[in-house]
């Protein structure tokens, strides 16, 4: 067992960091001041013209960071991504990282920030976690403009014959607010609009966010907005944002948000931060544009996919990689000892509470048993032809015997494995992992998609359910069956699939741990994000607007009025 050493809080570490001016970070990437737009001394937007400037440079090795099915606490993918980016300098390599922007919902809710942690963070972490350069607010504005145009069109006579009961476009807000999940609009006088039942999603669940993450240019974004389907007319034909003459105005609202944001790590590695779609609802990956720029700026580009490999990585491979055209050279599968133990099903981990006492005791047998989930996620990497490297994200309370159990599993699987201490030690703590990544990325790859997009929608759903989750069968509620028929009739059947499913289990039930087989996956509803370019089946009960806990993180955040410093933020 490692000795427990005192490590300051994330915000204390971040506020003590020595940051380089953002133009110096850009210079490391081969960019100059004309290629960026400054947001103070330590943040900038990267102009899309940087792609053309960098076009003749070779591609970096492209590395995905994913994980086993996590506990509600998360297992440190972002921290690992940052730590790896910092580690490369110790082995004579250059790196850029590309990660998602956090939602203020989790920031002020219970999960915490997304800038990494300990000595592997993106800085300035306060701006990173607190709405940065305003991208999410632009998404909110664009989404809600379309919502307003829909209701106004109906109020003004409804020339498009929109069926109010078919409208799927909801308003959004970047706050956890369960009271807004289901609302009625248009109450009051006749001039206040037509009453109808609708609701709010959290902004990062908006299709506008998904479009931002998958677009490749301003023209492509405008075309994607035009294709957004908001509902149907009386003849059951789709009604689009272009039909409502709103796609142009939405593009205007998003013309700055489309530019990736440039930050740096604690050790001054360039960090592109752009887009933040939820992984259990949308596709859970940072932007294609950030990757298209970042892949020309270093020897290695590290990016992460949300939640476990069955969620974020599967969507990275089959949605993001289809639209970007970029093929991964290797993948990191992050595991923690606590998560492996939890996959035995013996322990209940609850955010905001101490870990169960028995879970903290030395027990390599539980680690080995819970590694069934790790085995499955490694298998999921191999199904796509990508070389996996297991990362044991080391915590101070981990026992050597428990770590050795993970290495035994890796040896049985015939894959690489390394222990990483990047949280406590920064880049130096991830050197062993970095060396394994370099070796894996040098191997020939056979990357391929899990399915062909021209297959029927149900065939694609069932391939994911059986091959990635381990299901024996898939069931469809009557509404889901009807929606699939409508989408295929309207020509949307050739889109990839984005499963909306709990991130806490390979099944639809978050309580079921490990790697179960023989279960039936229930599809409650199927929606189409035609502008983003995917069909998303909803598996079981999924919330698109989270709620706050009994002790939300917002209660602890404040400002020191004498110094102006933010306090209580992680």
C-alpha positions in Angstrom: 0.0 0.0 0.0 1.3 3.4 -0.9 2.0 6.0 1.7 -0.6 8.7 2.0 0.9 12.1 1.2 -0.8 15.4 1.6 -1.8 16.8 -1.8 -3.4 20.3 -1.9 -6.9 20.8 -3.4 -7.2 21.0 -7.2 -7.9 24.7 -7.0 -4.9 25.4 -4.8 -2.6 23.5 -7.1 -4.1 25.3 -10.2 -3.8 28.8 -8.6 -0.1 28.1 -7.7 0.8 27.1 -11.2 3.2 29.0 -13.4 1.4 29.6 -16.7 2.9 30.6 -20.0 1.3 33.3 -22.1 -1.2 31.7 -24.5 0.8 32.8 -27.5 3.7 30.8 -26.3 1.5 27.7 -26.1 0.3 28.4 -29.7 3.9 28.7 -30.8 4.6 25.1 -29.6 1.9 24.0 -31.9 3.3 25.8 -34.9 0.9 28.7 -34.7 1.5 32.4 -34.2 -0.6 35.3 -32.9 -2.4 35.8 -36.2 -3.8 32.2 -35.8 -5.5 32.9 -32.4 -7.9 35.3 -30.8 -7.1 36.3 -27.3 -9.4 35.9 -24.3 -7.1 37.4 -21.7 -3.5 36.2 -21.2 -4.1 32.5 -20.8 -7.1 31.6 -23.1 -7.6 31.9 -26.8 -9.7 30.8 -29.7 -8.0 29.0 -32.6 -9.1 30.3 -36.0 -10.3 27.7 -38.4 -7.8 28.9 -40.9 -5.1 27.2 -38.8 -6.1 23.9 -40.6 -4.9 25.3 -43.9 -1.7 26.6 -42.4 -0.9 23.3 -40.8 -2.1 21.1 -43.7 1.4 20.0 -44.9 2.6 18.8 -41.5 2.5 15.1 -40.7 -0.3 13.6 -38.6 0.4 12.9 -34.9 -0.2 9.4 -33.5 -3.9 9.6 -32.5 -4.6 8.1 -29.0 -8.0 7.6 -27.4 -8.3 7.6 -23.6 -11.3 5.5 -22.4 -12.2 3.5 -19.4 -14.0 0.6 -17.8 -17.6 1.1 -16.7 -17.1 3.8 -14.0 -18.4 4.3 -10.5 -20.5 7.4 -10.0 -17.2 9.1 -9.0 -15.5 8.7 -12.3 -12.2 6.9 -12.8 -10.0 9.7 -14.1 -10.0 9.7 -17.9 -9.5 13.5 -18.1 -6.8 13.4 -15.5 -5.1 10.5 -17.4 -5.3 12.4 -20.7 -3.7 15.4 -19.1 -1.0 13.3 -17.3 -0.1 11.5 -20.6 0.1 14.8 -22.5 2.5 16.1 -19.8 4.5 12.8 -19.7 5.6 12.8 -23.3 8.1 15.5 -22.8 10.0 13.2 -20.4 10.5 10.6 -23.1 11.5 13.1 -25.8 8.1 13.5 -27.5 5.7 16.4 -28.1 2.0 16.2 -27.4 -1.3 18.1 -27.6 -4.4 17.0 -25.8 -8.0 17.6 -26.9 -10.8 17.3 -24.3 -14.4 18.3 -23.7 -15.7 21.5 -22.1 -17.6 20.8 -18.9 -21.2 21.6 -18.3 -22.1 23.9 -15.4 -24.6 21.3 -14.4 -22.1 18.8 -13.0 -19.7 21.7 -12.0 -22.3 23.0 -9.6 -24.0 19.7 -9.0 -22.0 16.7 -7.7 -19.5 15.3 -10.2 -17.1 18.2 -10.1 -15.0 19.7 -12.9 -13.5 18.2 -16.0 -10.1 19.9 -16.0 -8.4 16.9 -14.6 -7.1 16.8 -11.0 -4.2 16.9 -8.7 -1.0 17.7 -10.7 -2.6 16.8 -14.0 -4.9 19.7 -14.7 -5.8 22.1 -17.5 -5.4 25.7 -16.4 -6.7 28.2 -15.7 -9.1 25.8 -14.1 -11.5 28.4 -12.9 -12.2 29.7 -16.4 -12.2 26.2 -17.7 -14.9 25.1 -15.4 -16.9 28.3 -15.4 -18.2 28.9 -18.9 -14.9 29.6 -20.5 -15.3 31.7 -23.7 -19.1 31.4 -23.8 -19.6 28.5 -26.2 -22.3 26.8 -24.1 -24.2 30.0 -23.8 -24.1 30.4 -27.6 -25.5 26.8 -27.9 -28.3 27.7 -25.4 -29.1 30.8 -27.5 -29.2 29.0 -30.8 -31.2 26.1 -29.5 -33.8 28.4 -27.8 -34.0 30.6 -30.9 -35.2 27.6 -32.8 -37.7 26.7 -30.0 -39.1 30.2 -30.1 -39.4 30.2 -33.9 -41.4 26.9 -33.7 -43.9 28.3 -31.3 -44.1 31.6 -33.1 -44.7 29.9 -36.4 -47.7 28.0 -34.9 -49.0 31.1 -33.2 -48.8 33.1 -36.5 -51.0 30.6 -38.4 -48.9 27.5 -38.9 -48.3 27.6 -42.6 -46.1 24.5 -42.4 -49.0 22.6 -40.8 -46.7 21.5 -37.9 -48.3 18.9 -35.7 -47.8 20.3 -32.2 -47.9 16.7 -30.7 -45.0 15.7 -32.9 -42.6 18.4 -31.8 -39.4 16.9 -30.4 -37.3 20.2 -30.1 -37.1 21.3 -26.4 -35.6 24.3 -24.7 -32.3 24.0 -22.9 -30.5 25.5 -19.9 -27.0 24.7 -18.6 -28.1 24.2 -15.0 -29.3 21.0 -13.2 -33.0 21.9 -12.7 -35.4 19.0 -12.3 -38.4 21.4 -12.1 -38.0 22.2 -15.8 -38.1 18.6 -17.1 -41.8 18.9 -18.0 -43.5 22.2 -18.5 -46.5 23.8 -20.3 -45.8 26.8 -22.4 -48.2 29.4 -23.7 -50.3 29.8 -20.6 -52.0 33.2 -20.0 -53.7 35.4 -22.5 -54.2 34.4 -26.1 -51.3 36.7 -27.1 -49.0 34.6 -24.9 -49.0 31.8 -27.4 -50.5 28.4 -27.9 -50.4 26.1 -24.8 -48.5 22.9 -25.3 -46.6 20.4 -23.2 -42.8 20.4 -23.5 -39.8 20.7 -21.3 -36.1 21.6 -20.9 -33.0 19.5 -21.4 -29.5 20.5 -20.1 -27.7 22.4 -22.8 -25.0 19.8 -23.4 -27.8 17.4 -24.4 -28.9 19.8 -27.2 -28.5 18.7 -30.8 -26.7 22.0 -31.4 -24.0 20.8 -29.1 -23.7 17.5 -30.9 -23.5 19.4 -34.2 -20.7 21.6 -32.8 -18.8 18.5 -31.8 -19.1 16.8 -35.2 -18.9 19.7 -37.7 -15.9 20.2 -39.9 -16.4 23.8 -41.1 -18.7 26.8 -40.9 -20.5 25.8 -44.1 -20.9 22.2 -42.8 -22.4 23.6 -39.5 -24.8 25.7 -41.5 -25.9 22.7 -43.5 -26.3 20.5 -40.4 -28.5 23.2 -38.7 -30.6 23.2 -41.8 -31.2 19.5 -41.5 -32.4 19.6 -37.9 -35.8 17.9 -37.7 -38.1 19.5 -35.1 -41.2 17.4 -35.7 -43.7 16.5 -38.4 -46.4 18.1 -40.4 -50.0 16.7 -40.8 -48.8 14.4 -43.5 -46.1 12.9 -41.2 -43.3 14.5 -43.3 -40.3 16.0 -41.4 -40.2 19.7 -40.6 -36.7 21.2 -40.5 -35.0 24.3 -39.1 -34.5 25.3 -42.7 -38.2 25.1 -43.3 -38.6 27.5 -40.4 -35.9 29.8 -41.9 -33.9 29.6 -38.7 -30.7 27.8 -39.7 -28.9 31.0 -40.8 -29.5 32.9 -37.6 -28.4 29.8 -35.6 -25.2 29.8 -37.5 -24.6 33.5 -36.8 -25.1 32.8 -33.1 -22.5 30.0 -33.3 -19.9 31.7 -35.5 -17.4 32.2 -32.6 -18.3 29.0 -30.7 -17.1 26.9 -33.7 -13.5 27.9 -33.0 -11.7 25.6 -30.6 -10.4 27.0 -27.3 -6.8 26.9 -26.5 -5.6 26.3 -22.9 -2.5 24.6 -21.3 -1.8 22.0 -18.7 0.0 22.6 -15.4 3.2 21.6 -17.2 2.4 23.8 -20.2 1.3 21.2 -22.7 -1.1 22.6 -25.3 -4.7 21.7 -24.6 -7.6 22.2 -27.1 -10.9 22.3 -25.3 -14.0 22.3 -27.5 -17.6 21.0 -27.2 -19.0 18.8 -24.4 -21.8 16.6 -25.5 -23.0 14.2 -22.7 -21.8 10.6 -23.4 -24.8 8.8 -22.0 -27.2 10.9 -24.1 -25.2 12.2 -27.1 -21.8 10.9 -28.4 -19.6 12.2 -25.5 -16.5 13.3 -27.4 -14.7 16.6 -27.9 -14.9 18.3 -31.3 -13.8 17.0 -34.7 -12.4 20.4 -35.4 -10.1 20.3 -32.4 -8.8 17.0 -33.5 -8.3 18.0 -37.1 -6.2 21.0 -35.9 -4.5 19.2 -33.0 -3.4 16.2 -35.0 -1.0 18.5 -37.0 0.6 20.1 -34.0 2.7 17.4 -32.2 4.0 13.9 -32.2 1.0 12.6 -30.2 -2.6 13.8 -29.9 -4.5 12.5 -26.9 -8.2 12.8 -26.7 -10.8 11.2 -24.3 -14.3 9.8 -24.8 -16.9 10.0 -22.0 -17.7 7.3 -19.5 -16.8 3.6 -20.2 -15.6 2.2 -23.5 -19.1 0.7 -24.2 -20.4 4.3 -24.3 -17.9 6.9 -25.3 -15.3 4.8 -27.1 -17.9 2.9 -29.2 -19.4 6.3 -30.3 -15.9 7.7 -30.9 -15.2 4.8 -33.2 -18.5 4.6 -35.0 -19.7 8.2 -35.1 -16.8 10.6 -34.6 -14.3 8.7 -36.6 -16.8 8.3 -39.5 -17.2 12.1 -39.7 -13.6 13.1 -39.0 -11.9 10.5 -41.2 -9.2 10.1 -38.5 -8.2 6.6 -37.3 -6.9 6.0 -33.8 -3.5 4.4 -33.4 -4.1 3.0 -29.9 -6.4 3.3 -26.9 -5.9 3.6 -23.1 -8.4 1.8 -20.9 -8.4 3.5 -17.5 -9.2 1.4 -14.5 -9.1 2.1 -10.8 -8.9 -0.5 -8.0 -12.0 0.8 -6.4 -14.0 0.5 -9.6 -12.8 -3.0 -10.3 -13.8 -4.0 -6.8 -17.2 -2.4 -7.3 -17.8 -4.6 -10.3 -18.1 -7.6 -8.0 -21.5 -6.2 -7.1 -20.5 -6.3 -3.3 -20.0 -2.6 -2.7 -22.3 0.5 -3.1 -20.5 3.7 -4.0 -22.5 6.9 -3.4 -21.2 10.3 -4.3 -20.8 12.6 -1.3 -20.4 9.6 1.1 -17.3 7.8 2.3 -16.3 4.7 0.4 -17.5 1.5 2.1 -15.0 0.4 4.7 -14.7 -3.2 3.3 -13.9 -1.8 -0.1 -10.8 -0.1 1.3 -9.4 -3.4 2.7 -6.7 -5.3 0.8 -8.5 -7.8 -1.4 -6.8 -8.8 -4.7 -9.4 -11.6 -5.3 -12.1 -8.9 -5.6 -10.0 -7.0 -8.0 -9.5 -10.1 -10.2 -13.2 -10.9 -10.0 -14.3 -7.4 -10.8 -11.9 -7.3 -13.8 -14.7 -9.1 -15.8 -15.7 -5.6 -16.8 -12.1 -4.7 -17.8 -11.9 -7.8 -19.9 -15.1 -6.9 -21.7 -13.9 -3.3 -22.4 -10.5 -4.5 -23.7 -12.4 -6.9 -25.9 -14.5 -3.9 -27.2 -11.3 -2.2 -28.2 -10.0 -5.2 -30.1 -13.4 -5.6 -31.9 -12.5 -2.3 -33.6 -9.0 -3.3 -34.4 -7.4 -0.9 -31.9 -4.4 -1.8 -29.6 -5.4 -1.3 -26.0 -3.2 -0.3 -23.0 -4.6 -0.8 -19.5 -3.8 2.1 -17.2 -4.1 1.5 -13.5 -4.9 5.0 -12.3 -3.1 4.7 -8.9 -4.6 5.9 -5.7 -2.7 6.3 -2.4 -4.7 3.5 -0.7 -4.1 0.9 -3.4 -2.3 -2.2 -2.3 0.5 -3.7 -4.4 -1.2 -7.1 -4.4 -4.3 -5.5 -5.9 -2.3 -3.7 -8.6 -0.6 -7.0 -9.4 -4.0 -8.6 -9.9 -4.7 -6.1 -12.8 -1.3 -6.9 -14.4 -2.2 -10.6 -14.2 -5.4 -9.9 -16.1 -3.5 -7.9 -18.7 -1.1 -10.8 -19.1 -3.9 -13.2 -19.6 -5.4 -10.9 -22.2 -2.1 -10.4 -23.9 -2.3 -6.6 -23.7 0.0 -3.9 -22.3 -0.5 -2.5 -18.8 1.1 0.3 -16.7 0.6 1.9 -13.4 0.2 5.7 -13.5 0.6 8.2 -10.7 -0.1 11.3 -12.7 -2.6 12.7 -10.2 0.0 12.9 -7.4 3.1 13.4 -9.5 2.1 15.0 -12.8 3.8 14.0 -16.0 6.6 12.2 -14.3 4.1 9.8 -12.8 2.8 8.8 -16.2 6.1 8.0 -17.9 5.7 4.2 -17.7 2.2 4.6 -19.3 3.6 6.9 -22.0 6.2 4.4 -23.0 3.6 1.6 -23.3 1.5 3.9 -25.5 4.4 4.7 -27.8 5.0 1.0 -28.2 1.3 0.2 -28.9 0.9 3.1 -31.3 3.9 1.9 -33.3 2.1 -1.4 -34.0 0.2 -1.9 -37.2 -3.5 -1.2 -36.8 -6.6 -2.7 -38.3 -9.1 -0.1 -37.3 -12.6 -0.7 -38.6 -16.2 0.2 -37.8 -18.5 -2.1 -35.9 -21.3 -1.9 -38.5 -22.1 -0.4 -41.9 -24.4 2.6 -41.9 -26.6 1.3 -44.7 -27.9 -1.6 -42.5 -31.4 -1.3 -41.1 -31.7 0.7 -37.9 -32.6 -2.4 -35.8 -29.7 -4.3 -37.2 -27.3 -1.6 -36.1 -28.9 -1.3 -32.6 -28.7 -5.1 -32.1 -25.1 -5.3 -33.3 -24.1 -2.7 -30.6 -26.3 -4.4 -27.9 -24.9 -7.9 -28.5 -21.3 -7.2 -29.5 -20.4 -4.3 -27.2 -22.8 -4.7 -24.2 -23.1 -8.5 -24.2 -26.9 -8.6 -24.6 -28.7 -11.7 -25.9 -31.6 -9.8 -27.3 -33.2 -6.4 -27.8 -36.9 -5.5 -27.1 -38.7 -2.5 -28.6 -41.7 -0.6 -27.1 -44.5 0.1 -29.6 -43.5 3.8 -29.8 -39.9 2.8 -30.7 -41.0 0.5 -33.4 -43.2 3.2 -34.9 -40.4 5.8 -34.8 -38.0 3.5 -36.5 -40.4 2.9 -39.3 -41.0 6.6 -39.7 -37.3 7.4 -39.8 -36.6 4.8 -42.4 -39.5 5.9 -44.5 -38.2 9.5 -44.4 -34.7 8.5 -45.5 -32.9 8.7 -42.1 -32.2 5.0 -41.8 -28.6 5.2 -43.0 -27.3 7.2 -40.0 -25.0 5.8 -37.4 -26.4 4.9 -34.0 -25.9 6.8 -30.7 -27.2 4.8 -27.8 -28.6 6.7 -24.9 -27.9 4.4 -22.0 -26.8 4.5 -18.3 -23.1 4.8 -18.0 -23.0 2.8 -14.8 -23.6 -0.7 -16.3 -23.3 -2.6 -19.6 -27.0 -3.2 -19.2 -30.0 -0.8 -18.9 -29.9 -1.3 -15.1 -27.2 0.8 -13.3 -27.2 -1.6 -10.4 -25.9 -4.5 -12.5 -22.1 -4.6 -12.4 -19.4 -6.6 -14.0 -19.9 -8.1 -17.5 -23.3 -9.8 -17.5 -24.6 -11.7 -20.5 -27.9 -13.2 -21.6 -29.9 -10.1 -20.8 -32.5 -8.2 -23.0 -31.8 -4.6 -23.8 -35.0 -2.5 -23.7 -35.5 0.3 -26.2 -38.1 2.7 -24.9 -38.0 5.4 -27.6 -35.9 6.2 -30.7 -35.1 9.8 -31.7 -33.3 11.3 -34.7 -30.6 14.0 -34.5 -30.6 14.4 -38.3 -28.5 17.6 -38.2 -25.8 16.0 -36.0 -26.1 12.9 -38.1 -27.2 10.0 -35.9 -30.2 8.1 -34.6 -30.3 7.8 -30.8 -32.3 4.9 -29.2 -33.2 5.6 -25.6 -32.4 2.5 -23.4 -34.7 2.2 -20.4 -35.2 5.4 -18.3 -32.8 8.2 -19.2 -32.9 11.8 -17.9 -31.9 14.6 -20.3 -32.2 17.2 -17.5 -30.4 16.2 -14.3 -31.3 17.4 -10.8 -29.3 18.8 -7.9 -28.3 16.6 -4.9 -29.1 17.3 -1.3 -25.7 19.0 -1.0 -24.8 20.5 -4.4 -21.3 21.7 -5.1 -22.7 25.2 -5.6 -23.1 25.6 -1.8 -19.3 25.5 -1.4 -18.3 27.9 -4.2 -17.6 31.5 -3.3 -15.2 34.4 -4.0 -12.6 36.0 -1.8 -13.6 39.6 -1.9 -10.2 40.9 -0.9 -8.2 39.0 -3.6 -10.9 38.2 -6.1 -9.9 34.5 -6.1 -12.5 31.8 -6.5 -12.7 29.4 -3.5 -14.4 26.1 -2.9 -14.2 25.0 -6.6 -12.9 21.4 -6.1 
